[in-house]
Amino acid sequence: MAIPDTLARLLTAPGPSGQETHAAAAWREAASSFAETSGDVMGSSVARVRGTGGGPSLAVIGHIDEIALVVTHIGDDGGLAVRNLGGWDPQVLLAQRVEILTRDRRISGIVVSKHVRRRQGEDRKPIEIRDLYIDIGAADAEEARRMVRVGDAAVIAGEPVELPNGRVASRSLDNRLGSYVALEVARRIAEAGGAPGDVVALAVTQEEVGDFAGSRTTAFSLRPDVAVAVDVTHATDVRCGEPEEDGEHKLGSGAAIARGPVVHPRVFELLHETAESEGIPFTIEVTTGHTNTDADAVYLSRAGIPAGLVSIPLRYMHTPVETVSLDDVESCIRLIVALAKRLEPGMSFER
């Protein structure tokens, strides 16, 4: 199964938290062919498909930012000290190729570590982020400073890889997948002539740095009647997977529908009933508190927004080789499209 063109463009457009411009531009360009599009001061993007029957408005929310590195210092030797921009494990960064987003171009570099000579028999210490730096080939600090500024972000370099059985490996699947699902839901609703209420796709910013800034401000501004956040969840069909923690979610098992305190029970039931009636594969993901997704901000917006969460099983999260089944992506799209068509006028979410 080939990677859809729009998803491929999103995966290859850099979009670190706080510097999402390139990824947002790709998303808005795709949305402009079928929806009313706009942006805001936070960098979040909105694509609205008008409703046809006065039903509740539905916001479908995926964050478009990705984890990255940020330059904190330029050394005398031209090496760039870096720190995490989001949740990297330093072990997976060593020897990676990166692209640094500078003021006017992208600069290639490699992630290397400080050389520490070990005595025979000494154990190797775990790598920490402070042990890593980026080599951009600069001869000295003066040349490096002409190329890069402190605060520039770097993302992993590399194209998505198509694997057998409709699987894809790439950086930034967390969570370009969510923003892609939101976009594709809106596109299919537009193609079908609309839903009872407005369907508003959102590609929001700054989820990976922990404050959900884009979803928090956009939900407040748009005030949707119902919201569904779309993100990824840990696939459990990996070695040392833990299905007893929050449910079993294998690649190919479909959409993971969350159930827990953040998720409005009526929205959960609607998603569950819709998946069953439409024959869409799904699992149930249990959350016992915060979901660590944009749903955490959206459900508390204003006086409260009835929110759901649909996730895509993902292997190797927060690495350059995140892996997903495109069948599961399709299940999420079909589920939320079908949900949008069921949101009829007069539907109440009071409890």
C-alpha positions as CSV (number, residue, x, y, z in Angstrom):
1,M,0.0,0.0,0.0
2,A,1.5,3.3,-1.1
3,I,1.8,6.2,1.3
4,P,-0.9,8.8,0.3
5,D,0.6,11.8,-1.4
6,T,-0.7,14.3,1.2
7,L,0.6,12.2,4.1
8,A,4.0,11.9,2.4
9,R,4.2,15.7,2.1
10,L,3.3,16.1,5.7
11,L,5.8,13.6,6.9
12,T,8.7,15.2,5.0
13,A,7.8,18.8,6.0
14,P,9.7,19.8,9.1
15,G,7.6,21.1,12.0
16,P,9.3,21.2,15.4
17,S,7.3,22.5,18.4
18,G,7.1,26.2,18.1
19,Q,8.5,26.2,14.5
20,E,5.7,24.4,12.7
21,T,5.5,26.8,9.7
22,H,6.6,24.3,6.9
23,A,4.3,21.5,8.0
24,A,1.4,23.9,8.6
25,A,1.9,25.3,5.1
26,A,1.7,21.8,3.6
27,W,-1.5,21.1,5.5
28,R,-3.2,24.3,4.6
29,E,-2.3,23.9,0.9
30,A,-4.0,20.5,0.9
31,A,-7.0,21.8,2.8
32,S,-7.6,24.8,0.6
33,S,-8.9,22.7,-2.3
34,F,-12.1,21.7,-0.4
35,A,-12.5,23.8,2.8
36,E,-12.4,27.3,4.2
37,T,-8.9,27.6,5.7
38,S,-7.3,29.9,8.2
39,G,-4.5,30.2,10.7
40,D,-3.9,32.0,14.0
41,V,-1.1,33.6,16.0
42,M,-0.2,30.2,17.6
43,G,0.5,28.7,14.1
44,S,-2.5,26.4,14.3
45,S,-4.5,25.7,11.1
46,V,-8.3,25.4,10.6
47,A,-10.2,23.8,7.7
48,R,-14.0,24.2,7.9
49,V,-16.6,22.3,5.9
50,R,-20.0,23.9,6.4
51,G,-22.9,21.8,7.7
52,T,-26.1,21.2,5.8
53,G,-28.7,20.6,8.6
54,G,-28.1,22.6,11.7
55,G,-26.4,19.7,13.6
56,P,-23.7,20.0,16.2
57,S,-20.3,21.2,15.0
58,L,-17.5,18.7,15.2
59,A,-13.8,19.6,15.6
60,V,-11.3,16.9,14.6
61,I,-8.0,17.7,16.2
62,G,-4.5,16.5,15.4
63,H,-1.3,18.2,16.5
64,I,1.2,18.9,13.7
65,D,4.3,19.6,15.7
66,E,7.0,16.9,16.1
67,I,9.8,16.3,18.6
68,A,13.1,17.8,17.6
69,L,16.4,19.2,18.9
70,V,17.2,22.8,19.5
71,V,20.7,24.4,19.3
72,T,21.7,26.0,22.7
73,H,25.3,26.9,22.2
74,I,27.9,27.1,19.4
75,G,31.3,25.8,20.6
76,D,34.8,27.1,19.6
77,D,35.2,24.1,17.4
78,G,32.0,24.8,15.5
79,G,30.0,22.0,17.2
80,L,26.5,22.7,18.2
81,A,25.3,21.8,21.7
82,V,21.6,20.7,21.7
83,R,18.8,19.9,24.0
84,N,15.5,18.1,23.6
85,L,12.5,19.8,22.1
86,G,10.0,17.2,23.2
87,G,10.6,13.7,24.5
88,W,13.7,12.2,22.8
89,D,15.6,9.2,24.2
90,P,19.3,10.3,23.7
91,Q,20.2,6.7,22.8
92,V,18.3,6.8,19.5
93,L,19.8,10.2,18.5
94,L,23.4,9.1,18.3
95,A,24.7,8.9,14.7
96,Q,21.5,10.3,13.2
97,R,21.5,12.7,10.2
98,V,19.6,15.9,10.9
99,E,18.3,19.0,9.1
100,I,18.7,22.3,10.9
101,L,16.0,24.9,10.2
102,T,17.8,28.2,9.8
103,R,16.6,31.6,8.9
104,D,16.8,31.1,5.2
105,R,17.6,27.4,4.4
106,R,18.0,23.9,5.8
107,I,21.5,22.8,6.8
108,S,22.6,19.2,7.1
109,G,24.3,17.8,10.2
110,I,25.1,14.7,12.1
111,V,24.5,13.9,15.7
112,V,27.7,12.7,17.5
113,S,28.8,12.3,21.1
114,K,31.7,13.6,23.1
115,H,34.6,11.1,23.0
116,V,35.2,9.6,26.4
117,R,38.1,7.2,26.6
118,R,37.2,4.2,28.8
119,R,39.6,2.1,30.7
120,Q,39.6,-1.6,30.1
121,G,36.8,-3.3,32.1
122,E,34.8,-0.1,32.7
123,D,31.1,-0.2,31.9
124,R,29.8,2.2,29.3
125,K,27.6,4.9,30.8
126,P,24.2,5.6,29.3
127,I,24.3,8.5,26.8
128,E,22.7,11.8,28.1
129,I,21.5,14.6,25.9
130,R,24.4,16.8,27.2
131,D,26.8,14.3,25.7
132,L,25.5,14.9,22.2
133,Y,26.3,17.7,19.7
134,I,25.7,18.3,16.0
135,D,28.6,18.5,13.6
136,I,27.7,20.6,10.5
137,G,31.2,20.6,9.0
138,A,32.1,24.1,10.2
139,A,35.8,24.8,10.5
140,D,35.3,26.9,13.6
141,A,32.8,28.8,15.7
142,E,32.9,31.8,13.4
143,E,31.8,29.8,10.4
144,A,29.2,27.9,12.4
145,R,27.7,31.2,13.6
146,R,27.3,32.3,10.0
147,M,25.3,29.2,9.3
148,V,23.3,28.6,12.4
149,R,21.8,30.7,15.3
150,V,21.2,29.6,18.8
151,G,17.5,28.5,19.0
152,D,17.4,26.9,15.6
153,A,15.7,23.5,15.7
154,A,16.8,20.3,14.0
155,V,14.7,17.3,12.8
156,I,15.8,13.9,11.7
157,A,16.6,13.7,8.0
158,G,15.2,10.9,5.9
159,E,12.2,9.8,3.8
160,P,9.3,7.6,4.9
161,V,9.9,3.9,4.2
162,E,7.1,1.7,2.9
163,L,7.2,-1.8,4.5
164,P,5.3,-5.0,3.7
165,N,1.7,-5.4,4.8
166,G,0.7,-1.8,4.3
167,R,3.1,-0.5,7.0
168,V,5.1,2.7,7.0
169,A,8.1,3.7,9.1
170,S,9.0,7.4,9.5
171,R,9.9,10.2,11.9
172,S,7.0,12.5,12.9
173,L,4.2,9.9,12.5
174,D,3.5,11.3,16.0
175,N,1.5,13.2,15.1
176,R,1.3,14.1,11.5
177,L,-1.0,11.1,11.4
178,G,-3.5,12.9,13.6
179,S,-3.4,16.1,11.5
180,Y,-3.7,13.9,8.3
181,V,-6.7,12.1,9.7
182,A,-8.4,15.4,10.6
183,L,-7.7,16.7,7.1
184,E,-8.9,13.6,5.3
185,V,-12.1,13.5,7.4
186,A,-13.0,17.0,6.4
187,R,-12.1,16.2,2.7
188,R,-14.4,13.2,2.6
189,I,-17.2,15.1,4.3
190,A,-16.9,17.8,1.7
191,E,-16.8,15.3,-1.1
192,A,-20.0,13.7,0.3
193,G,-21.8,17.0,0.3
194,G,-21.4,17.8,4.0
195,A,-22.6,16.5,7.3
196,P,-25.5,17.8,9.5
197,G,-23.2,20.2,11.3
198,D,-19.9,21.9,10.5
199,V,-16.9,19.7,10.4
200,V,-13.7,21.5,11.4
201,A,-10.3,19.9,10.9
202,L,-7.6,21.3,13.1
203,A,-3.8,21.0,12.8
204,V,-2.7,22.4,16.1
205,T,0.7,23.4,17.5
206,Q,3.0,22.8,20.5
207,E,1.6,19.5,21.9
208,E,4.9,17.8,22.2
209,V,6.3,20.4,24.7
210,G,3.5,19.6,27.1
211,D,1.2,22.6,27.4
212,F,-1.2,21.8,24.5
213,A,-1.0,25.5,23.5
214,G,-2.5,25.1,20.0
215,S,-5.5,22.9,21.0
216,R,-6.1,25.0,24.1
217,T,-6.4,28.3,22.2
218,T,-8.1,26.9,19.1
219,A,-10.8,25.1,21.1
220,F,-11.5,28.3,23.1
221,S,-11.7,30.3,19.8
222,L,-13.9,27.9,17.8
223,R,-16.1,26.6,20.7
224,P,-17.2,23.4,18.9
225,D,-20.2,21.4,20.1
226,V,-18.2,18.1,20.0
227,A,-14.5,17.4,19.6
228,V,-12.5,14.3,18.8
229,A,-8.7,14.4,19.2
230,V,-6.7,12.1,17.0
231,D,-3.3,10.9,18.2
232,V,-1.2,7.7,18.4
233,T,-0.9,5.1,21.1
234,H,1.7,2.5,21.9
235,A,1.1,-0.7,19.9
236,T,1.2,-3.7,22.1
237,D,2.4,-6.2,19.5
238,V,6.1,-5.5,20.3
239,R,8.5,-7.3,22.5
240,C,7.7,-6.4,26.1
241,G,4.4,-4.9,25.1
242,E,2.0,-4.4,28.1
243,P,-1.6,-4.8,27.1
244,E,-2.7,-5.1,30.7
245,E,-1.7,-1.4,31.2
246,D,-4.3,0.2,28.9
247,G,-5.6,-2.4,26.5
248,E,-4.4,-4.4,23.6
249,H,-3.7,-2.5,20.3
250,K,-1.9,-4.4,17.6
251,L,-1.0,-3.0,14.2
252,G,-4.0,-3.8,12.0
253,S,-6.4,-3.9,14.9
254,G,-8.1,-0.6,13.9
255,A,-8.9,2.6,15.7
256,A,-8.2,2.7,19.4
257,I,-11.2,4.4,21.1
258,A,-10.3,5.9,24.4
259,R,-12.5,5.5,27.5
260,G,-11.7,7.4,30.8
261,P,-12.3,10.5,32.8
262,V,-11.3,13.0,30.1
263,V,-13.6,11.3,27.5
264,H,-17.2,12.3,27.5
265,P,-19.2,9.0,28.0
266,R,-21.8,9.9,25.3
267,V,-19.0,10.6,22.8
268,F,-17.4,7.3,23.7
269,E,-20.7,5.4,23.2
270,L,-21.3,7.2,19.8
271,L,-17.8,6.2,18.6
272,H,-18.3,2.6,19.9
273,E,-21.8,2.2,18.4
274,T,-20.6,3.8,15.1
275,A,-17.6,1.4,14.8
276,E,-19.8,-1.6,15.5
277,S,-22.6,-0.6,13.1
278,E,-20.2,0.3,10.3
279,G,-18.0,-2.8,10.7
280,I,-14.9,-0.7,11.4
281,P,-12.1,-2.5,13.3
282,F,-11.5,-1.0,16.7
283,T,-10.1,-1.6,20.2
284,I,-10.8,0.2,23.5
285,E,-8.0,2.1,25.1
286,V,-8.4,2.7,28.9
287,T,-7.2,5.9,30.4
288,T,-7.2,6.4,34.2
289,G,-6.6,10.2,34.2
290,H,-5.0,12.5,31.7
291,T,-4.6,11.1,28.2
292,N,-1.4,13.1,27.5
293,T,-3.1,14.3,24.2
294,D,-4.8,17.4,23.0
295,A,-8.0,16.0,24.5
296,D,-6.8,17.0,27.9
297,A,-6.9,20.7,27.0
298,V,-10.0,20.6,24.8
299,Y,-12.4,19.0,27.2
300,L,-11.7,21.8,29.8
301,S,-12.2,24.7,27.4
302,R,-14.7,27.3,28.5
303,A,-17.5,25.5,30.3
304,G,-16.4,22.2,28.9
305,I,-16.5,20.5,25.5
306,P,-17.7,16.9,25.1
307,A,-14.6,15.3,23.8
308,G,-13.5,11.9,22.5
309,L,-10.1,10.5,21.6
310,V,-9.3,8.1,18.8
311,S,-5.8,6.8,18.5
312,I,-3.7,4.9,16.0
313,P,-1.5,2.0,17.2
314,L,2.2,3.0,16.7
315,R,5.4,1.0,17.2
316,Y,8.6,2.7,18.4
317,M,7.1,6.0,19.4
318,H,9.4,9.0,19.6
319,T,12.1,7.4,17.4
320,P,13.1,8.1,13.8
321,V,11.5,4.8,12.8
322,E,7.9,5.1,14.2
323,T,5.9,2.4,12.4
324,V,2.2,2.3,11.6
325,S,-0.3,0.3,9.6
326,L,-2.1,2.4,7.0
327,D,-5.1,0.2,7.5
328,D,-5.4,1.6,11.0
329,V,-5.2,5.1,9.7
330,E,-8.0,4.3,7.3
331,S,-10.1,2.9,10.1
332,C,-9.8,6.1,12.1
333,I,-10.8,8.2,9.1
334,R,-13.9,6.0,8.3
335,L,-14.9,6.1,12.0
336,I,-14.9,9.8,12.4
337,V,-16.5,10.4,9.0
338,A,-19.3,8.1,10.1
339,L,-19.6,9.8,13.4
340,A,-19.9,13.3,11.8
341,K,-22.9,12.1,9.8
342,R,-24.6,10.9,13.0
343,L,-24.5,14.2,14.8
344,E,-28.1,15.3,14.3
345,P,-29.8,18.5,15.3
346,G,-30.9,18.6,19.0
347,M,-28.5,16.0,20.2
348,S,-27.7,16.7,23.9
349,F,-24.5,16.0,25.7
350,E,-25.6,17.1,29.2
351,R,-25.1,14.6,32.0
